[in-house]
């Protein structure tokens, strides 16, 4: 059962999953306002607003989630690593918990750059010095969230953080940097997916297909999609654009290069037909592309996307272009490289094979069940 603010129910589509809303008196549009804030989380102003808005959401969960969990009689909690209220709520209720890691591992380690930066991995003294500085900046920026958590710990009389029974991650081990201090109960894995949706009307034609996506939060960036569509056309390919509802029909029709455009595609299935993908570095879409053995051009915009893109470049499965440097010319060059240099597709194939052995959602469920079964 999923517990969250009422409007989250629209994302709970699996028949076997139930939903319990917070009784928080939230006005309609609260979630949309929060997502709109996340969509512009770039630059000092956008980042500050995003952190403040996230702190407000964390406070709302701390205020109202305990009662919701009591109502449903929760015996344990699976809390996502991106929402720090989960462990505190579990401690307050006295129930065990597991951390789900749907993106990059967020565990701090001086050999590993912070997940929100695109720094090249280096484990020497200079690299560790730079990483320590990055984590200090991160702690400074995240003070509104840390203060919210600290105040609630004091209110609830929670002195020391306890440890989860397990960490279960979508991230394959092969896609992360070399870590030295992972908790012994941390488990890498592979994407948590249902059976892929069918592609009822596969694209026709003899041109190679290139999937282009900026996820559901950044899908309104028409200028970036126009560059992608034109660059694909210039190399003799056809862009297949998924904008997540960010573009109007008029904007869809105005894109150059005769792309195929929809709000959403069954991307796991579609990617198997593609020669390459141009992505913002969102973790789920990256995993789907790699599972389909598709090389990537990454255009990271916000959140952990630069860190994901840096890993893709490190393992030679992607070329990375910053949004500020993205142009038709730079994208044409990057696409020609990932399409024609077999190194990229070979590495994508290697990652795909590793992910197939990762266990997926069923493997994660087995880990969670085993952790809970050890309780007295």
C-alpha positions as CSV (number, residue, x, y, z in Angstrom):
1,X,0.0,0.0,0.0
2,X,1.2,3.5,-0.9
3,X,0.7,6.3,1.5
4,X,1.0,9.9,0.3
5,X,-0.9,13.1,-0.3
6,X,-4.2,12.5,-2.0
7,X,-3.3,13.6,-5.5
8,X,-0.6,11.0,-5.8
9,X,-3.3,8.4,-6.4
10,X,-3.3,9.2,-10.1
11,X,0.1,7.6,-10.4
12,X,-1.0,4.4,-8.7
13,X,-2.3,2.4,-11.6
14,X,-1.4,-1.2,-10.8
15,X,-4.5,-3.1,-9.7
16,X,-2.7,-5.0,-7.0
17,X,-1.5,-1.8,-5.3
18,X,-3.8,0.1,-2.9
19,X,-3.5,3.7,-1.8
20,X,-4.1,5.5,1.5
21,X,-4.2,9.3,1.3
22,X,-3.0,11.7,4.0
23,X,-5.8,13.4,5.8
24,X,-3.9,16.7,5.5
25,X,-6.6,19.0,4.2
26,X,-4.5,19.7,1.2
27,X,-6.1,22.0,-1.4
28,X,-6.4,20.7,-5.0
29,X,-3.4,21.5,-7.1
30,X,-0.8,21.1,-4.3
31,X,1.0,18.2,-6.1
32,X,0.9,20.0,-9.4
33,X,2.4,23.1,-7.8
34,X,5.2,21.0,-6.3
35,X,6.0,19.3,-9.6
36,X,6.0,22.6,-11.4
37,X,8.6,23.9,-8.9
38,X,10.7,20.8,-9.5
39,X,10.5,21.4,-13.3
40,X,12.4,24.6,-13.0
41,X,14.9,23.5,-10.4
42,X,17.9,25.0,-12.2
43,X,19.9,28.1,-11.4
44,X,20.2,29.6,-7.9
45,X,16.6,30.8,-7.7
46,X,15.0,27.6,-9.1
47,X,17.2,25.4,-6.9
48,X,16.4,27.4,-3.7
49,X,12.7,27.2,-4.4
50,X,12.9,23.5,-5.1
51,X,14.7,22.8,-1.8
52,X,12.2,24.9,0.1
53,X,9.2,23.2,-1.6
54,X,10.7,19.8,-0.9
55,X,11.2,20.7,2.8
56,X,7.5,21.6,2.9
57,X,6.5,18.2,1.4
58,X,8.7,16.5,4.0
59,X,7.1,18.4,6.8
60,X,3.6,17.4,5.4
61,X,4.6,13.8,5.5
62,X,6.0,14.1,9.0
63,X,2.8,15.7,10.1
64,X,0.2,13.3,8.6
65,X,1.8,10.1,7.4
66,X,2.1,8.5,10.9
67,X,-1.7,8.6,11.4
68,X,-2.2,7.2,7.9
69,X,0.2,4.3,8.7
70,X,-1.6,3.7,11.9
71,X,-5.0,3.5,10.1
72,X,-3.8,0.8,7.8
73,X,-1.9,-1.1,10.5
74,X,1.5,-0.9,8.9
75,X,3.9,-3.4,10.3
76,X,6.9,-2.1,8.2
77,X,7.8,0.7,5.9
78,X,9.6,0.8,2.5
79,X,10.8,4.4,2.3
80,X,12.4,5.9,-0.8
81,X,15.9,7.3,-0.2
82,X,15.0,10.6,-1.9
83,X,12.4,11.3,0.8
84,X,14.2,11.5,4.2
85,X,11.1,11.6,6.4
86,X,10.6,7.8,6.0
87,X,13.2,6.6,8.5
88,X,12.1,9.1,11.2
89,X,8.5,8.2,10.8
90,X,9.4,4.5,11.1
91,X,11.4,5.2,14.3
92,X,8.5,7.3,15.7
93,X,6.1,4.4,15.1
94,X,8.5,1.8,16.3
95,X,8.3,-0.3,13.0
96,X,11.1,-1.7,10.9
97,X,11.9,-0.1,7.6
98,X,13.7,-0.8,4.3
99,X,15.2,1.9,2.0
100,X,14.4,1.7,-1.6
101,X,17.0,3.4,-3.9
102,X,15.2,4.2,-7.2
103,X,18.0,6.4,-8.5
104,X,21.7,6.7,-7.7
105,X,22.8,5.6,-4.3
106,X,22.8,8.8,-2.1
107,X,25.2,7.5,0.5
108,X,28.1,9.9,1.1
109,X,31.6,8.7,0.4
110,X,34.6,10.8,-0.1
111,X,35.8,8.7,-3.1
112,X,32.5,9.2,-4.9
113,X,31.4,12.6,-6.2
114,X,28.0,13.9,-4.9
115,X,25.2,12.6,-7.1
116,X,24.1,16.0,-8.3
117,X,27.4,16.9,-10.0
118,X,28.9,15.7,-13.2
119,X,32.5,15.5,-12.0
120,X,34.8,12.9,-13.4
121,X,35.5,10.0,-11.0
122,X,38.9,10.1,-9.4
123,X,39.9,8.5,-6.1
124,X,43.2,10.3,-5.6
125,X,43.8,13.0,-3.0
126,X,42.6,15.8,-5.3
127,X,39.4,14.0,-6.1
128,X,38.7,13.3,-2.5
129,X,39.3,17.0,-1.6
130,X,36.9,18.1,-4.3
131,X,34.3,15.6,-3.2
132,X,34.5,16.7,0.4
133,X,33.9,20.3,-0.7
134,X,31.0,19.2,-2.9
135,X,29.3,17.5,0.1
136,X,29.8,20.5,2.3
137,X,28.1,22.7,-0.3
138,X,25.3,20.1,-0.5
139,X,24.8,20.1,3.3
140,X,24.6,23.9,3.2
141,X,22.1,24.0,0.4
142,X,19.9,21.3,2.0
143,X,19.7,23.0,5.4
144,X,15.9,23.7,5.1
145,X,15.3,20.0,4.8
146,X,17.8,19.1,7.5
147,X,16.3,21.6,9.9
148,X,12.8,20.2,9.3
149,X,14.1,16.7,10.2
150,X,16.0,17.9,13.2
151,X,13.1,19.8,14.7
152,X,10.9,16.7,14.3
153,X,13.5,14.4,15.9
154,X,13.5,16.8,18.9
155,X,9.7,16.8,19.1
156,X,9.4,13.1,18.9
157,X,12.4,12.5,21.2
158,X,14.4,10.6,18.6
159,X,18.1,11.0,19.5
160,X,20.0,8.6,17.2
161,X,19.1,7.4,13.8
162,X,18.8,3.7,13.5
163,X,19.6,1.7,10.4
164,X,17.3,0.2,7.9
165,X,17.0,-3.6,7.6
166,X,18.2,-3.3,4.0
167,X,18.8,-1.0,1.1
168,X,17.4,-2.3,-2.2
169,X,18.5,-0.5,-5.3
170,X,17.4,-0.4,-9.0
171,X,21.0,0.7,-9.8
172,X,23.1,-2.2,-11.3
173,X,26.5,-2.6,-9.6
174,X,28.2,-2.2,-12.9
175,X,26.8,1.3,-13.4
176,X,28.1,2.7,-10.1
177,X,31.6,3.9,-9.2
178,X,33.9,1.8,-7.0
179,X,32.7,2.3,-3.4
180,X,34.6,1.4,-0.3
181,X,32.1,2.0,2.5
182,X,28.8,0.6,1.4
183,X,26.6,-0.7,4.3
184,X,26.8,-4.5,4.4
185,X,23.0,-4.7,3.8
186,X,23.1,-2.6,0.6
187,X,21.9,-4.6,-2.5
188,X,22.4,-3.4,-6.0
189,X,19.9,-4.7,-8.5
190,X,18.2,-3.9,-11.8
191,X,15.1,-2.1,-13.1
192,X,11.8,-2.7,-11.3
193,X,9.5,-3.2,-14.2
194,X,6.3,-4.9,-15.2
195,X,6.1,-6.7,-18.6
196,X,6.7,-4.1,-21.3
197,X,3.7,-2.5,-22.9
198,X,3.2,-3.4,-26.6
199,X,3.9,-0.9,-29.3
200,X,0.7,-1.2,-31.3
201,X,1.7,0.9,-34.3
202,X,5.5,0.6,-34.7
203,X,7.0,3.4,-36.9
204,X,7.4,2.6,-40.6
205,X,10.1,3.7,-42.9
206,X,13.8,3.0,-43.6
207,X,15.3,5.7,-41.4
208,X,17.0,4.8,-38.2
209,X,15.0,5.9,-35.1
210,X,16.4,7.9,-32.2
211,X,14.4,8.2,-29.0
212,X,14.4,11.7,-27.5
213,X,13.1,12.3,-24.0
214,X,13.4,14.9,-21.2
215,X,11.2,13.1,-18.8
216,X,7.9,14.3,-17.4
217,X,9.2,17.3,-15.5
218,X,11.3,18.9,-18.2
219,X,9.2,18.0,-21.2
220,X,8.1,21.5,-21.9
221,X,11.5,22.5,-23.2
222,X,10.5,22.9,-26.9
223,X,13.8,24.5,-27.9
224,X,15.7,21.4,-26.8
225,X,13.4,19.1,-28.6
226,X,13.7,21.2,-31.8
227,X,17.4,20.9,-31.7
228,X,17.1,17.1,-31.2
229,X,14.6,16.7,-34.0
230,X,16.8,18.7,-36.4
231,X,20.0,17.0,-35.5
232,X,18.4,13.5,-36.0
233,X,17.2,14.6,-39.4
234,X,20.7,15.9,-40.4
235,X,22.3,12.4,-39.8
236,X,19.5,10.7,-41.8
237,X,17.6,9.5,-38.8
238,X,14.1,10.2,-37.4
239,X,13.5,11.5,-33.9
240,X,10.9,9.8,-31.8
241,X,10.0,12.3,-29.1
242,X,8.2,11.7,-25.8
243,X,7.5,14.9,-24.0
244,X,5.4,13.7,-21.1
245,X,2.6,16.2,-21.8
246,X,4.9,19.2,-21.8
247,X,4.1,20.3,-25.4
248,X,0.9,21.5,-26.9
249,X,-0.4,20.0,-30.2
250,X,0.7,23.2,-32.0
251,X,4.2,22.9,-30.6
252,X,4.4,19.2,-31.6
253,X,3.5,20.1,-35.2
254,X,6.1,22.9,-35.3
255,X,9.1,20.7,-34.6
256,X,11.5,20.3,-37.6
257,X,12.7,17.1,-39.2
258,X,9.3,15.3,-39.4
259,X,9.7,13.6,-35.9
260,X,7.2,11.2,-34.4
261,X,5.8,13.0,-31.3
262,X,3.7,11.9,-28.5
263,X,3.3,12.7,-24.8
264,X,4.1,9.1,-23.9
265,X,5.4,6.0,-25.7
266,X,5.8,2.5,-24.4
267,X,9.5,3.3,-24.2
268,X,10.8,-0.1,-23.1
269,X,9.4,-1.6,-26.3
270,X,10.2,1.4,-28.5
271,X,13.8,1.6,-27.5
272,X,14.4,-1.8,-28.9
273,X,13.8,-0.4,-32.3
274,X,16.2,2.6,-31.9
275,X,19.8,3.2,-32.9
276,X,20.4,5.7,-30.1
277,X,18.7,7.8,-27.4
278,X,19.0,11.5,-26.5
279,X,18.0,11.7,-22.8
280,X,18.1,14.1,-19.9
281,X,19.7,11.5,-17.7
282,X,16.6,10.6,-15.7
283,X,17.5,7.3,-14.1
284,X,14.5,5.2,-15.2
285,X,14.8,6.2,-18.8
286,X,18.5,5.6,-18.8
287,X,17.9,2.1,-17.4
288,X,15.3,1.3,-20.0
289,X,17.8,2.5,-22.8
290,X,20.6,0.3,-21.4
291,X,18.3,-2.7,-21.1
292,X,17.5,-2.3,-24.8
293,X,21.3,-2.1,-25.5
294,X,20.9,1.5,-26.9
295,X,23.8,4.0,-26.6
296,X,23.0,7.4,-25.3
297,X,23.7,11.1,-25.7
298,X,22.9,12.6,-22.3
299,X,21.8,16.2,-21.8
300,X,21.6,16.5,-18.0
301,X,19.5,19.3,-16.6
302,X,18.9,19.0,-12.9
303,X,18.8,16.8,-9.8
304,X,21.0,13.7,-10.0
305,X,21.0,13.8,-13.8
306,X,24.6,15.2,-14.0
307,X,25.8,12.4,-11.7
308,X,24.1,9.7,-13.8
309,X,25.5,11.2,-17.0
310,X,29.0,11.2,-15.6
311,X,28.7,7.5,-14.9
312,X,27.5,6.9,-18.4
313,X,30.5,8.7,-19.8
314,X,32.8,7.0,-17.4
315,X,31.7,3.6,-18.6
316,X,31.8,4.7,-22.2
317,X,28.1,4.1,-22.9
318,X,27.2,7.8,-23.6
319,X,28.4,11.1,-24.8
320,X,27.4,14.0,-22.5
321,X,26.5,17.6,-23.6
322,X,25.5,20.3,-21.2
323,X,22.2,22.0,-22.0
324,X,24.1,25.3,-22.4
325,X,26.3,23.8,-25.1
326,X,23.6,21.8,-26.9
327,X,23.2,22.9,-30.5
328,X,22.4,21.1,-33.7
329,X,26.1,20.9,-34.5
330,X,27.2,19.5,-31.1
331,X,24.4,17.0,-31.1
332,X,25.1,15.8,-34.7
333,X,28.7,15.2,-33.7
334,X,27.7,13.3,-30.6
335,X,25.1,11.2,-32.3
336,X,27.4,10.2,-35.1
337,X,29.9,9.1,-32.5
338,X,27.6,6.9,-30.4
339,X,25.9,5.4,-33.5
340,X,29.0,4.6,-35.5
341,X,31.6,3.8,-32.8
342,X,30.8,0.2,-31.7
343,X,32.4,0.8,-28.3
344,X,29.2,2.5,-27.1
345,X,26.8,-0.2,-28.2
346,X,29.1,-2.9,-27.0
347,X,29.2,-1.4,-23.5
348,X,25.4,-0.9,-23.6
349,X,25.1,-4.6,-24.4
350,X,27.4,-5.5,-21.5
351,X,25.3,-3.4,-19.1
352,X,22.1,-5.0,-20.4
353,X,23.4,-8.5,-19.8
354,X,24.4,-7.5,-16.2
355,X,20.9,-6.0,-15.6
356,X,19.2,-9.1,-16.8
357,X,20.9,-11.0,-14.0
358,X,20.0,-8.3,-11.4
359,X,16.7,-9.8,-10.2
360,X,14.5,-6.8,-11.0
361,X,11.4,-6.2,-8.9
362,X,11.0,-9.8,-7.8
363,X,14.6,-9.9,-6.7
364,X,14.1,-6.7,-4.6
365,X,11.0,-8.2,-3.1
366,X,12.9,-11.3,-2.1
367,X,15.5,-9.2,-0.3
368,X,12.8,-7.2,1.5
369,X,11.0,-10.4,2.5
370,X,14.2,-12.0,3.8
371,X,15.1,-8.9,5.8
372,X,11.6,-8.8,7.5
373,X,11.6,-12.5,8.1
374,X,14.6,-12.1,10.4
375,X,12.7,-10.0,12.9
376,X,11.6,-11.6,16.1
